[in-house]
Structure formats: structure tokens, C-alpha cells
Amino acid sequence: MTPASGVYSIPNVPPGKYQLRIFHERALPQNLEFLEHPITVPETGTSMALISISETGFIPAPHMNKYGKEYPPGGGAEGTYPGAPKQ
């Protein structure tokens, strides 16, 4: 799992050939398959190029309130969220 910066490292990988696979919980499978590719780790280690996951076609995730719960149904007479400030 990467931090917010997106920078990652995989330490102590033995030299050899590997298949790089990437996962993102909201990415479409075909977007991730496009990024999959073989890599070879030499004796001295290697650094990888930048990997960018497209935001096009992401699977929408439900939006929860700050407590991790669903928002209450309906809204006010004006169609706003019941907790919205009154104008």
C-alpha cells in the first residue's frame, strides 16, 4: 500500500523475473490489466518508472458521512441535506 505521495518500494526482492500487478479498489479491471507487465530485477536492484492509474472509468464508491455511516434519506423542503446551514 502506498502512502498519499504514491511513492513505494519493495525491499529485499531477490534477482529474477517477475510480473508486476497493480491493485486499486476503484479502478476498472481493464485499466489495471493495461498496467501489468514483466520486470527483471538485476543483482544490484532496480528502480521503476512512474506508474499512473487513470481515473477515467473508476468504479464509484459510496460516500459516507464523517462517522462512516450513510447519510439520512431525504432532504429539507429546499432539497438540501438536513444538516446543511439555513440560508
Secondary structure, 3 states (H helix, E strand, C coil): CCCCCCCCCCCCCCCEEEEECCCCCCCCHHHHHHHCEEEEECCCCCCCCCCCCCCCCCCCCCCCCCCCCCCCCCCCCCCCCCCCCCC
